Structure formats: C-alpha cells, structure tokens
Amino acid sequence: MPEVTIRKKLICVEEIFHEGGPVADQPLRRAAALTVIRNPFAGSYVTKIEGFMDDLKPLGLQMARELVKALGGDPAGVEGYGKGAIVGSAGELEHGALWHVPGGYAMREVLGGAKAIVASTKKVGGPGARLDVPITHINASYVRSHFDAMEVGINDAPRADEILLALVMTTGPRVHARVGGLKASEIKGEDGLR
C-alpha cells in the first residue's frame, strides 16, 4: 500500500470553566490531534483501498499518545473520545472511512482497552473546512453527560489531494451536564453501551 505522507500536524487543548452557570471546580479539557496527509487515492477510483488502514495504524497510535500527553499524560484522566476525517475534493467520502479502524483502535489501546465504540464523522471539504467531531464516554456510549462535540479544522487543509485526520479526547462531562440518564459512576462495563 502507499506510504503515509504527512504535511502538517496540530494539537490544541481547550479548557471550559463554565457555560454561563457556576465556575467548575475542575475545568473540562478537550483536546484534538489533527494530521494532514496526502490522499494516495485522490483523483481516481481505486477498488481496493482497505489495506491503507494498516498503514495508518502507527499514525493513529502516535496521535492518541500525543493527545493523552496534551491532557496531562495520564490515560486514566481521559473520559471521552471521538474521531473524524475531512477528505479533500479530489477524494471521496470512503477515503475518510479508512480512519475508522486505525483512529478508533489506537485510542482504545492507548487508554487501556476502553469499551465504547468511538463516535465518528467524516465529510468531503476544501481548505478551511470545519468538522464537528462527536464525543462519547470511553466505556459506555449511553452516558448522557459525556455527549459532546469539538469543532476542528486547519485553515489551509485539506487541499484537494489530502485528508485531514482527527482524534479528540476529553477529561470529563460537559461542564454543566444535568439532563439525567446513565451516570459515569453507574457504568457496568458489560457491552460498551451501559
């Protein structure tokens, strides 16, 4: 399969102290790792692309480790995650789907075997396109307090022949979460849902 060629990377960390209510004792931290790679399939229809997922696995692990480091270095401090991709205009949506396995499994591995499926989104867009990456709890998708999203993007990416790959992690629930549902303290850990 083709080699993974990186043009640029970005890590950003957001701290949220309040959303109009009382200031949180501990601010919510959301971090995103973005990597812009050359799309080896841009400009033509290629039938067999699945093998490129294996080529992306080392990058997924590197990005996941960098995110944990950006959030303080302790995987136990991460409670939420999500992933996404923006494919440049010479590519197709399916090229973004190549990120599902390497991005998701990398975060689950780095976080010590997180149980929940990693929420994901993808789209085709041009330079400066933004993506709302969905976030759920790492061990139980039904933990409502952790339903969130982080908007990501880079001003000059993706170019037509590129893919912007994104991983997102958070340190907890929304700052003023109060809409009920399953609590993180009630997770049974049986199926990644509850």
Stockholm file with secondary structure:
# STOCKHOLM 1.0

chainA/1-194         MPEVTIRKKLICVEEIFHEGGPVADQPLRRAAALTVIRNPFAGSYVTKIEGFMDDLKPLGLQMARELVKALGGDPAGVEGYGKGAIVGSAGELEHGALWHVPGGYAMREVLGGAKAIVASTKKVGGPGARLDVPITHINASYVRSHFDAMEVGINDAPRADEILLALVMTTGPRVHARVGGLKASEIKGEDGLR
#=GR chainA/1-194 SS CCCCCEEEEEEEEEEECCSSSSCCSSCEEEEEEEEEEECTTTTSCCSCCTTHHHHHHHHHHHHHHHHHHHTTSCGGGCCEEEEEEEECTTSCHHHHHTTHHHHHHHHHHHTTSCCSCCEEEEEECCTTCCEEEEEEESSCTTBGGGCEEEEECBTTBCCTTEEEEEEEEESSSCTTCCSCSBCGGGCCCSSSCC
#=GC SS_cons         CCCCCEEEEEEEEEEECCSSSSCCSSCEEEEEEEEEEECTTTTSCCSCCTTHHHHHHHHHHHHHHHHHHHTTSCGGGCCEEEEEEEECTTSCHHHHHTTHHHHHHHHHHHTTSCCSCCEEEEEECCTTCCEEEEEEESSCTTBGGGCEEEEECBTTBCCTTEEEEEEEEESSSCTTCCSCSBCGGGCCCSSSCC
//
